[in-house]
Amino acid sequence: MSERESVFERTAVGGRVTTQGRTVTGADVTNFAGVSGDFNHLHTDAESMADSGFGERIAHGALVFSMMTGLLWQSRSKEERDAVVAFYGVDRLRFRAPTFIGDTIHVELEVTEKEPRDHPVGNGVVTYDAEVVKGDGTVVLSCELRSLLA
């Protein structure tokens, strides 16, 4: 009887995923400021931001990154979720454009590399190129993500 292929083995370089969208709310920004302790006026002071080059408050970059990871998690099947051993790292993180309250974002992900590993729990590391994209097509965040998969 043949052994069933692991999620790592079935993951194909060049594979793509586009997540559902999520709208950034004022409550998201306020709650993230409270949890993170980042009360920078860019995110919390509507009055001063009205006169800024942005014209309004912007979402924390770290909030957008966190929303990205949540959207990716929600897009996975139960089997794929169970195969995630660890978030292995992030490289080349760039905040490329502001995200405003009311923007709807989604994630576009592409598998770029697979590295088998001799690991007690995982089968290998998968590298992804990830972009967070607003409804108008503007890329607001780009990075390279790595996950250890079973």
C-alpha positions in Angstrom: 0.0 0.0 0.0 1.5 3.4 -1.0 1.9 6.1 1.6 -0.3 9.2 1.1 1.7 12.3 -0.1 2.2 15.0 2.4 0.9 18.6 1.9 4.5 19.6 1.5 5.0 17.1 -1.3 1.7 18.1 -3.0 2.6 21.8 -2.9 3.7 22.9 -6.4 6.2 25.6 -7.2 4.2 28.1 -9.3 1.0 27.4 -7.4 -1.1 30.5 -6.8 -3.8 31.4 -4.2 -6.0 34.5 -4.1 -7.8 35.0 -0.8 -11.2 36.5 -0.2 -11.3 40.2 0.6 -11.5 42.0 3.9 -12.4 45.7 4.6 -10.2 47.6 7.0 -12.4 49.3 9.6 -11.8 52.1 12.1 -12.4 49.6 14.8 -9.6 47.4 13.4 -7.2 50.3 13.5 -8.3 51.4 17.0 -8.2 47.9 18.4 -4.7 47.3 16.9 -3.4 50.5 18.4 -4.6 49.3 21.8 -3.2 45.8 21.5 0.2 46.9 20.0 0.6 50.1 22.0 1.3 52.0 18.7 -0.8 55.2 19.0 1.2 57.0 16.3 -0.9 60.0 15.1 -0.8 58.5 11.5 -3.3 55.9 12.8 -5.1 57.6 15.6 -5.5 61.3 15.1 -8.1 62.0 12.4 -7.8 65.8 12.9 -4.1 66.1 12.3 -4.2 63.5 9.4 -6.9 65.5 7.6 -4.3 68.2 7.0 -1.5 65.7 6.0 -0.4 64.5 2.6 -2.6 61.3 3.2 -5.7 63.4 4.0 -6.9 60.9 6.5 -5.8 58.2 9.0 -3.9 55.2 7.6 -3.9 51.6 8.9 -0.7 50.4 10.7 1.5 48.4 8.3 1.8 45.7 11.0 -2.0 45.5 11.1 -2.1 45.0 7.3 0.6 42.3 7.6 -1.5 40.6 10.4 -4.6 40.8 8.3 -2.6 39.2 5.5 -1.7 36.2 7.7 -5.3 35.9 8.8 -6.6 35.9 5.2 -4.1 33.3 4.2 -5.0 31.1 7.2 -8.7 31.4 6.4 -8.0 30.4 2.7 -6.4 27.0 3.7 -8.3 23.8 4.0 -8.3 21.9 7.3 -5.7 19.5 6.0 -3.5 22.4 4.9 -3.9 24.1 8.3 -3.0 20.9 10.1 0.2 20.6 8.0 1.5 24.0 9.1 4.2 23.2 11.6 5.6 26.8 11.9 5.7 30.2 10.4 9.4 30.1 9.4 10.0 33.7 8.6 9.5 36.8 6.4 11.9 38.5 4.1 11.8 41.6 1.8 8.8 43.1 3.6 7.8 46.4 2.1 4.9 48.7 2.7 4.4 50.0 -0.8 1.3 52.2 -0.5 -1.0 53.4 2.3 -4.0 51.4 3.4 -7.0 53.5 4.4 -10.0 52.8 6.6 -12.6 51.5 4.2 -10.2 49.9 1.8 -10.9 46.2 1.0 -7.7 44.1 0.7 -7.0 40.6 -0.4 -3.8 38.5 -0.7 -2.2 37.1 -3.8 0.3 34.3 -3.1 2.7 32.3 -5.3 4.8 29.3 -4.3 8.4 30.1 -5.4 10.5 27.5 -3.7 10.4 24.2 -1.8 13.3 22.9 0.4 13.0 19.4 1.8 14.2 19.3 5.4 15.2 16.5 7.8 13.0 17.7 10.6 11.3 15.7 13.4 7.8 17.1 12.5 8.1 19.0 9.2 8.9 17.7 5.7 10.2 21.0 4.3 10.1 24.7 4.0 7.9 26.4 1.4 8.7 30.0 0.2 6.0 32.2 -1.1 5.9 35.6 -2.8 2.9 37.5 -1.2 1.2 40.7 -2.1 -1.6 42.5 -0.3 -3.8 44.2 -2.9 -6.5 46.9 -2.6 -9.7 46.7 -4.6 -8.3 49.2 -7.1 -5.3 47.0 -7.8 -2.8 48.9 -5.8 -0.2 46.7 -4.0 0.1 48.0 -0.5 2.4 45.3 1.0 4.8 42.8 -0.6 7.0 40.2 1.1 8.5 36.7 1.0 6.9 34.3 3.5 8.3 30.9 4.6 6.4 28.1 6.3 7.6 24.8 7.6 5.0 22.2 6.4 4.4 18.5 7.3 
